[in-house]
Amino acid sequence: MNINGLIEMAWSDEATFSDIEREFGIKEPEVKRIMQSNLKPGSYRLWRKRVRWIKEKQKKHLKV
């Protein structure tokens, strides 16, 4: 598995967990574990904050 490609895709604003699953065959909980084990703690927290923000943004966009 290309860990660097997975991390790059996970950091992308455009990629969703569904996109990652299609590309790598890995579900959201496993992506989170991989990110946590490969990023520094502060970087992981920043990534999780970003993911939550993007999910909220997408929910609001779908409601409109």
PDB file as gemmi writes it, atoms N, CA and C in Angstrom:
CRYST1    1.000    1.000    1.000  90.00  90.00  90.00 P 1                      
ATOM      1  N   MET A   1       0.850  -1.183   0.000  1.00  0.00           N  
ATOM      2  CA  MET A   1       0.000   0.000   0.000  1.00  0.00           C  
ATOM      3  C   MET A   1       0.893   1.243   0.000  1.00  0.00           C  
ATOM      4  N   ASN A   2       0.462   2.246  -0.706  1.00  0.00           N  
ATOM      5  CA  ASN A   2       1.183   3.516  -0.796  1.00  0.00           C  
ATOM      6  C   ASN A   2       0.703   4.445   0.330  1.00  0.00           C  
ATOM      7  N   ILE A   3       1.391   4.379   1.477  1.00  0.00           N  
ATOM      8  CA  ILE A   3       1.011   5.191   2.635  1.00  0.00           C  
ATOM      9  C   ILE A   3       1.079   6.680   2.316  1.00  0.00           C  
ATOM     10  N   ASN A   4       2.126   7.098   1.606  1.00  0.00           N  
ATOM     11  CA  ASN A   4       2.261   8.520   1.262  1.00  0.00           C  
ATOM     12  C   ASN A   4       1.099   8.990   0.397  1.00  0.00           C  
ATOM     13  N   GLY A   5       0.668   8.170  -0.556  1.00  0.00           N  
ATOM     14  CA  GLY A   5      -0.468   8.513  -1.402  1.00  0.00           C  
ATOM     15  C   GLY A   5      -1.753   8.610  -0.600  1.00  0.00           C  
ATOM     16  N   LEU A   6      -1.920   7.694   0.347  1.00  0.00           N  
ATOM     17  CA  LEU A   6      -3.102   7.709   1.205  1.00  0.00           C  
ATOM     18  C   LEU A   6      -3.116   8.975   2.057  1.00  0.00           C  
ATOM     19  N   ILE A   7      -1.980   9.320   2.660  1.00  0.00           N  
ATOM     20  CA  ILE A   7      -1.897  10.520   3.497  1.00  0.00           C  
ATOM     21  C   ILE A   7      -2.164  11.765   2.660  1.00  0.00           C  
ATOM     22  N   GLU A   8      -1.581  11.807   1.486  1.00  0.00           N  
ATOM     23  CA  GLU A   8      -1.798  12.957   0.601  1.00  0.00           C  
ATOM     24  C   GLU A   8      -3.275  13.096   0.242  1.00  0.00           C  
ATOM     25  N   MET A   9      -3.909  11.984  -0.074  1.00  0.00           N  
ATOM     26  CA  MET A   9      -5.330  12.019  -0.434  1.00  0.00           C  
ATOM     27  C   MET A   9      -6.178  12.421   0.773  1.00  0.00           C  
ATOM     28  N   ALA A  10      -5.821  11.920   1.957  1.00  0.00           N  
ATOM     29  CA  ALA A  10      -6.583  12.239   3.171  1.00  0.00           C  
ATOM     30  C   ALA A  10      -6.476  13.724   3.517  1.00  0.00           C  
ATOM     31  N   TRP A  11      -5.340  14.365   3.219  1.00  0.00           N  
ATOM     32  CA  TRP A  11      -5.170  15.794   3.491  1.00  0.00           C  
ATOM     33  C   TRP A  11      -5.913  16.664   2.476  1.00  0.00           C  
ATOM     34  N   SER A  12      -6.236  16.094   1.324  1.00  0.00           N  
ATOM     35  CA  SER A  12      -6.880  16.861   0.265  1.00  0.00           C  
ATOM     36  C   SER A  12      -8.282  17.305   0.686  1.00  0.00           C  
ATOM     37  N   ASP A  13      -8.621  18.545   0.397  1.00  0.00           N  
ATOM     38  CA  ASP A  13      -9.960  19.051   0.713  1.00  0.00           C  
ATOM     39  C   ASP A  13     -11.029  18.390  -0.149  1.00  0.00           C  
ATOM     40  N   GLU A  14     -10.658  17.959  -1.336  1.00  0.00           N  
ATOM     41  CA  GLU A  14     -11.633  17.397  -2.264  1.00  0.00           C  
ATOM     42  C   GLU A  14     -11.931  15.917  -2.001  1.00  0.00           C  
ATOM     43  N   ALA A  15     -10.992  15.192  -1.416  1.00  0.00           N  
ATOM     44  CA  ALA A  15     -11.162  13.744  -1.218  1.00  0.00           C  
ATOM     45  C   ALA A  15     -12.020  13.463   0.005  1.00  0.00           C  
ATOM     46  N   THR A  16     -12.951  12.541  -0.144  1.00  0.00           N  
ATOM     47  CA  THR A  16     -13.789  12.106   0.974  1.00  0.00           C  
ATOM     48  C   THR A  16     -13.300  10.728   1.422  1.00  0.00           C  
ATOM     49  N   PHE A  17     -13.815  10.266   2.560  1.00  0.00           N  
ATOM     50  CA  PHE A  17     -13.470   8.925   3.008  1.00  0.00           C  
ATOM     51  C   PHE A  17     -13.968   7.883   2.001  1.00  0.00           C  
ATOM     52  N   SER A  18     -15.061   8.166   1.327  1.00  0.00           N  
ATOM     53  CA  SER A  18     -15.563   7.257   0.283  1.00  0.00           C  
ATOM     54  C   SER A  18     -14.581   7.173  -0.879  1.00  0.00           C  
ATOM     55  N   ASP A  19     -14.001   8.310  -1.251  1.00  0.00           N  
ATOM     56  CA  ASP A  19     -12.993   8.327  -2.315  1.00  0.00           C  
ATOM     57  C   ASP A  19     -11.783   7.489  -1.920  1.00  0.00           C  
ATOM     58  N   ILE A  20     -11.348   7.641  -0.682  1.00  0.00           N  
ATOM     59  CA  ILE A  20     -10.195   6.888  -0.186  1.00  0.00           C  
ATOM     60  C   ILE A  20     -10.514   5.398  -0.172  1.00  0.00           C  
ATOM     61  N   GLU A  21     -11.725   5.057   0.240  1.00  0.00           N  
ATOM     62  CA  GLU A  21     -12.120   3.638   0.258  1.00  0.00           C  
ATOM     63  C   GLU A  21     -12.113   3.048  -1.149  1.00  0.00           C  
ATOM     64  N   ARG A  22     -12.604   3.804  -2.121  1.00  0.00           N  
ATOM     65  CA  ARG A  22     -12.593   3.319  -3.510  1.00  0.00           C  
ATOM     66  C   ARG A  22     -11.163   3.135  -4.022  1.00  0.00           C  
ATOM     67  N   GLU A  23     -10.292   4.080  -3.676  1.00  0.00           N  
ATOM     68  CA  GLU A  23      -8.912   4.059  -4.165  1.00  0.00           C  
ATOM     69  C   GLU A  23      -8.056   2.996  -3.472  1.00  0.00           C  
ATOM     70  N   PHE A  24      -8.195   2.901  -2.132  1.00  0.00           N  
ATOM     71  CA  PHE A  24      -7.295   2.048  -1.354  1.00  0.00           C  
ATOM     72  C   PHE A  24      -7.979   0.848  -0.704  1.00  0.00           C  
ATOM     73  N   GLY A  25      -9.320   0.825  -0.717  1.00  0.00           N  
ATOM     74  CA  GLY A  25     -10.040  -0.288  -0.093  1.00  0.00           C  
ATOM     75  C   GLY A  25     -10.001  -0.241   1.426  1.00  0.00           C  
ATOM     76  N   ILE A  26      -9.865   0.963   1.986  1.00  0.00           N  
ATOM     77  CA  ILE A  26      -9.746   1.131   3.437  1.00  0.00           C  
ATOM     78  C   ILE A  26     -10.886   2.025   3.925  1.00  0.00           C  
ATOM     79  N   LYS A  27     -11.570   1.591   4.973  1.00  0.00           N  
ATOM     80  CA  LYS A  27     -12.682   2.359   5.532  1.00  0.00           C  
ATOM     81  C   LYS A  27     -12.175   3.454   6.484  1.00  0.00           C  
ATOM     82  N   GLU A  28     -13.062   4.373   6.818  1.00  0.00           N  
ATOM     83  CA  GLU A  28     -12.722   5.556   7.615  1.00  0.00           C  
ATOM     84  C   GLU A  28     -11.954   5.249   8.907  1.00  0.00           C  
ATOM     85  N   PRO A  29     -12.402   4.294   9.746  1.00  0.00           N  
ATOM     86  CA  PRO A  29     -11.649   4.047  10.997  1.00  0.00           C  
ATOM     87  C   PRO A  29     -10.193   3.634  10.750  1.00  0.00           C  
ATOM     88  N   GLU A  30      -9.958   2.841   9.727  1.00  0.00           N  
ATOM     89  CA  GLU A  30      -8.596   2.422   9.406  1.00  0.00           C  
ATOM     90  C   GLU A  30      -7.767   3.591   8.873  1.00  0.00           C  
ATOM     91  N   VAL A  31      -8.387   4.465   8.082  1.00  0.00           N  
ATOM     92  CA  VAL A  31      -7.687   5.661   7.591  1.00  0.00           C  
ATOM     93  C   VAL A  31      -7.250   6.504   8.793  1.00  0.00           C  
ATOM     94  N   LYS A  32      -8.125   6.679   9.765  1.00  0.00           N  
ATOM     95  CA  LYS A  32      -7.793   7.453  10.963  1.00  0.00           C  
ATOM     96  C   LYS A  32      -6.631   6.818  11.713  1.00  0.00           C  
ATOM     97  N   ARG A  33      -6.630   5.479  11.851  1.00  0.00           N  
ATOM     98  CA  ARG A  33      -5.536   4.795  12.536  1.00  0.00           C  
ATOM     99  C   ARG A  33      -4.214   4.981  11.791  1.00  0.00           C  
ATOM    100  N   ILE A  34      -4.265   4.870  10.469  1.00  0.00           N  
ATOM    101  CA  ILE A  34      -3.050   5.050   9.663  1.00  0.00           C  
ATOM    102  C   ILE A  34      -2.533   6.475   9.808  1.00  0.00           C  
ATOM    103  N   MET A  35      -3.432   7.435   9.731  1.00  0.00           N  
ATOM    104  CA  MET A  35      -3.017   8.833   9.864  1.00  0.00           C  
ATOM    105  C   MET A  35      -2.412   9.076  11.252  1.00  0.00           C  
ATOM    106  N   GLN A  36      -3.037   8.540  12.279  1.00  0.00           N  
ATOM    107  CA  GLN A  36      -2.545   8.756  13.641  1.00  0.00           C  
ATOM    108  C   GLN A  36      -1.160   8.139  13.841  1.00  0.00           C  
ATOM    109  N   SER A  37      -0.935   6.972  13.236  1.00  0.00           N  
ATOM    110  CA  SER A  37       0.354   6.307  13.431  1.00  0.00           C  
ATOM    111  C   SER A  37       1.458   6.893  12.549  1.00  0.00           C  
ATOM    112  N   ASN A  38       1.111   7.671  11.521  1.00  0.00           N  
ATOM    113  CA  ASN A  38       2.113   8.205  10.605  1.00  0.00           C  
ATOM    114  C   ASN A  38       2.321   9.716  10.698  1.00  0.00           C  
ATOM    115  N   LEU A  39       1.478  10.396  11.464  1.00  0.00           N  
ATOM    116  CA  LEU A  39       1.629  11.843  11.635  1.00  0.00           C  
ATOM    117  C   LEU A  39       2.079  12.151  13.057  1.00  0.00           C  
ATOM    118  N   LYS A  40       2.697  13.295  13.225  1.00  0.00           N  
ATOM    119  CA  LYS A  40       3.002  13.774  14.566  1.00  0.00           C  
ATOM    120  C   LYS A  40       1.677  14.068  15.258  1.00  0.00           C  
ATOM    121  N   PRO A  41       1.636  13.980  16.598  1.00  0.00           N  
ATOM    122  CA  PRO A  41       0.363  14.209  17.312  1.00  0.00           C  
ATOM    123  C   PRO A  41      -0.328  15.520  16.940  1.00  0.00           C  
ATOM    124  N   GLY A  42       0.422  16.607  16.853  1.00  0.00           N  
ATOM    125  CA  GLY A  42      -0.176  17.905  16.504  1.00  0.00           C  
ATOM    126  C   GLY A  42      -0.721  17.918  15.092  1.00  0.00           C  
ATOM    127  N   SER A  43      -0.018  17.275  14.182  1.00  0.00           N  
ATOM    128  CA  SER A  43      -0.476  17.202  12.784  1.00  0.00           C  
ATOM    129  C   SER A  43      -1.743  16.369  12.686  1.00  0.00           C  
ATOM    130  N   TYR A  44      -1.799  15.284  13.455  1.00  0.00           N  
ATOM    131  CA  TYR A  44      -3.002  14.444  13.454  1.00  0.00           C  
ATOM    132  C   TYR A  44      -4.204  15.230  13.971  1.00  0.00           C  
ATOM    133  N   ARG A  45      -4.027  15.965  15.073  1.00  0.00           N  
ATOM    134  CA  ARG A  45      -5.133  16.773  15.625  1.00  0.00           C  
ATOM    135  C   ARG A  45      -5.592  17.820  14.615  1.00  0.00           C  
ATOM    136  N   LEU A  46      -4.647  18.458  13.950  1.00  0.00           N  
ATOM    137  CA  LEU A  46      -4.984  19.446  12.926  1.00  0.00           C  
ATOM    138  C   LEU A  46      -5.770  18.796  11.785  1.00  0.00           C  
ATOM    139  N   TRP A  47      -5.343  17.615  11.365  1.00  0.00           N  
ATOM    140  CA  TRP A  47      -6.031  16.895  10.289  1.00  0.00           C  
ATOM    141  C   TRP A  47      -7.461  16.538  10.703  1.00  0.00           C  
ATOM    142  N   ARG A  48      -7.637  16.040  11.933  1.00  0.00           N  
ATOM    143  CA  ARG A  48      -8.982  15.669  12.410  1.00  0.00           C  
ATOM    144  C   ARG A  48      -9.882  16.911  12.459  1.00  0.00           C  
ATOM    145  N   LYS A  49      -9.335  18.027  12.923  1.00  0.00           N  
ATOM    146  CA  LYS A  49     -10.110  19.266  12.976  1.00  0.00           C  
ATOM    147  C   LYS A  49     -10.549  19.668  11.568  1.00  0.00           C  
ATOM    148  N   ARG A  50      -9.620  19.547  10.630  1.00  0.00           N  
ATOM    149  CA  ARG A  50      -9.908  19.874   9.231  1.00  0.00           C  
ATOM    150  C   ARG A  50     -10.976  18.963   8.641  1.00  0.00           C  
ATOM    151  N   VAL A  51     -10.874  17.667   8.926  1.00  0.00           N  
ATOM    152  CA  VAL A  51     -11.851  16.691   8.427  1.00  0.00           C  
ATOM    153  C   VAL A  51     -13.242  17.020   8.965  1.00  0.00           C  
ATOM    154  N   ARG A  52     -13.313  17.325  10.251  1.00  0.00           N  
ATOM    155  CA  ARG A  52     -14.630  17.668  10.833  1.00  0.00           C  
ATOM    156  C   ARG A  52     -15.192  18.928  10.190  1.00  0.00           C  
ATOM    157  N   TRP A  53     -14.331  19.935   9.964  1.00  0.00           N  
ATOM    158  CA  TRP A  53     -14.766  21.181   9.334  1.00  0.00           C  
ATOM    159  C   TRP A  53     -15.269  20.922   7.914  1.00  0.00           C  
ATOM    160  N   ILE A  54     -14.556  20.119   7.168  1.00  0.00           N  
ATOM    161  CA  ILE A  54     -14.951  19.815   5.784  1.00  0.00           C  
ATOM    162  C   ILE A  54     -16.267  19.051   5.766  1.00  0.00           C  
ATOM    163  N   LYS A  55     -16.442  18.089   6.686  1.00  0.00           N  
ATOM    164  CA  LYS A  55     -17.706  17.336   6.753  1.00  0.00           C  
ATOM    165  C   LYS A  55     -18.870  18.280   7.048  1.00  0.00           C  
ATOM    166  N   GLU A  56     -18.690  19.205   7.997  1.00  0.00           N  
ATOM    167  CA  GLU A  56     -19.734  20.179   8.310  1.00  0.00           C  
ATOM    168  C   GLU A  56     -20.059  21.040   7.100  1.00  0.00           C  
ATOM    169  N   LYS A  57     -19.017  21.497   6.429  1.00  0.00           N  
ATOM    170  CA  LYS A  57     -19.192  22.334   5.244  1.00  0.00           C  
ATOM    171  C   LYS A  57     -19.987  21.583   4.166  1.00  0.00           C  
ATOM    172  N   GLN A  58     -19.673  20.299   3.983  1.00  0.00           N  
ATOM    173  CA  GLN A  58     -20.367  19.503   2.983  1.00  0.00           C  
ATOM    174  C   GLN A  58     -21.828  19.287   3.371  1.00  0.00           C  
ATOM    175  N   LYS A  59     -22.101  19.075   4.660  1.00  0.00           N  
ATOM    176  CA  LYS A  59     -23.485  18.903   5.122  1.00  0.00           C  
ATOM    177  C   LYS A  59     -24.306  20.161   4.846  1.00  0.00           C  
ATOM    178  N   LYS A  60     -23.722  21.317   5.161  1.00  0.00           N  
ATOM    179  CA  LYS A  60     -24.423  22.581   4.931  1.00  0.00           C  
ATOM    180  C   LYS A  60     -24.666  22.807   3.453  1.00  0.00           C  
ATOM    181  N   HIS A  61     -23.704  22.444   2.639  1.00  0.00           N  
ATOM    182  CA  HIS A  61     -23.827  22.605   1.188  1.00  0.00           C  
ATOM    183  C   HIS A  61     -24.933  21.705   0.636  1.00  0.00           C  
ATOM    184  N   LEU A  62     -25.081  20.509   1.171  1.00  0.00           N  
ATOM    185  CA  LEU A  62     -26.111  19.587   0.699  1.00  0.00           C  
ATOM    186  C   LEU A  62     -27.509  20.051   1.108  1.00  0.00           C  
ATOM    187  N   LYS A  63     -27.622  20.740   2.250  1.00  0.00           N  
ATOM    188  CA  LYS A  63     -28.922  21.209   2.718  1.00  0.00           C  
ATOM    189  C   LYS A  63     -29.457  22.356   1.890  1.00  0.00           C  
ATOM    190  N   VAL A  64     -28.571  23.134   1.303  1.00  0.00           N  
ATOM    191  CA  VAL A  64     -28.973  24.320   0.539  1.00  0.00           C  
ATOM    192  C   VAL A  64     -29.559  23.944  -0.785  1.00  0.00           C  
TER     193      VAL A  64                                                      
END                                                                             
